[in-house]
Amino acid sequence: MQITKYPQEAASFQIQAYKRPKDLNTLRAAHVPFSGSPQKHPFDPDKVILVVDPYSTNTFYYEFDTEDISYVEELPNLVNLDGKTVMMVRVWIKKKSIAVRCTPFIVEDIGKAGQ
């Protein structure tokens, strides 16, 4: 299994253009917003990965089908202490869509943690 490091530079990912909905109340009623840094899926071009808080030591990510994304809003980019930036977006996902939430962790014996 190959390990992929996050975050990646924002310049390497192109976001499909989405038109702003005319009625924001309809969007809010039928969709749920998620915010994070968009990444290309490693092997499925019909999916997108959204890394939540990419510079945190305790982060997780969502995996969505691109067809379930109805609208994308650009948010201010994040900048780390080294001056590297990561693109941040808010995606509006259709309610009742199937998605994946993944929280990576290090496997360790609990009895030895903190010793």
N, C-alpha and C positions, 0 to 999 in steps of 0.2 A: 504494500500500500504506500503510495507516494504522499508525502506531507507537503501541503501548500502553505506558504507563509502569507499572513494578512497583516496589514493592509498593503495594497499595491498602489502605484501612482495612478491618479485619476486620468491622466492623459491617455492611458491605454484602453479605456473603456468608452464606447460611444453609446449614448442613450437614444433610443428611438424617440422621435418627436411625437408628442401627444398634444392634442388641442385642449385648451382650457374649456371645461364644461360650461354651458350657458347657465345652468341652474345648479348652484352649489348645494342647495338643500337636497336635491335629488341625489347628488353625489354622496353627501353625508349619510343619507338614508340607506343607500344600497351598497356602500363600500366602507372599508376600514383602512385608516392610514397607518403606515409603518415607516419609520425613518432609519436611515443608515447609509453606509457606503456601498454602492452597487459594484459587484464583481461579476466577471464572466464565469459561467458554470464550467468546470473543468472538462466535461465531455458531452454535455447536452445543450445545444444552441437554443433550445426552446425553454430554457429555465434561466433564472437570474438568482444570484446570491446577494443578500443584503446583510452586510456586517454591521451589527449594532455597536456603537462606541468603539471604533477600531483601535484606538490607542490605549484602551483600558487593559489592565491585566486580567480582568474577569469578563471577557466578552462572549458573545454568542452570535449566531447568524440564522437568518431565515432563507428558505429556498422556495421561490414562487415560479409558477408557470407564467411565461410572458403573456399568454392570452388572458390571464386573470387580472393583468394590470390595466386599469382604465385611464389613469392619469398620473403624471410624474411632475413633482414640483422640485426645483433646485433649491437647496438650502445653502447657507454659507459653508465654505470649505473649512475643514479642520487643518491646523498646522501644528506639527510637533516641535520639540525644542531644537531639532536639527534643521528646521525650515522646510521639511517635506510636507506637501499638502495632500489631502485626501478629499475627493468629492463626496458631498453628502446630499441625499435626496429624500423626499417623502413620496412614497408610492401609495396609490389608492388601489386596494385589492377588493375585488367583488366578494361580497358576503357569501358564505357557504362554499368557498373555494377550498381545495385541499392544498395544504402547504406543509413544510417541514421546519421545525425549530430545533436547532442543534446547539448544545452546550458542550464544547470540548473540555476535557479535564485530564489531569495526570493521574494515572492509576498508581496507587501507593497503598501500602499496608497502613491502616488507620492507627494501629498500635505504635508504629514507629514515627508517625507524623508529630512534629513538634519536639522531638528528642534531640 
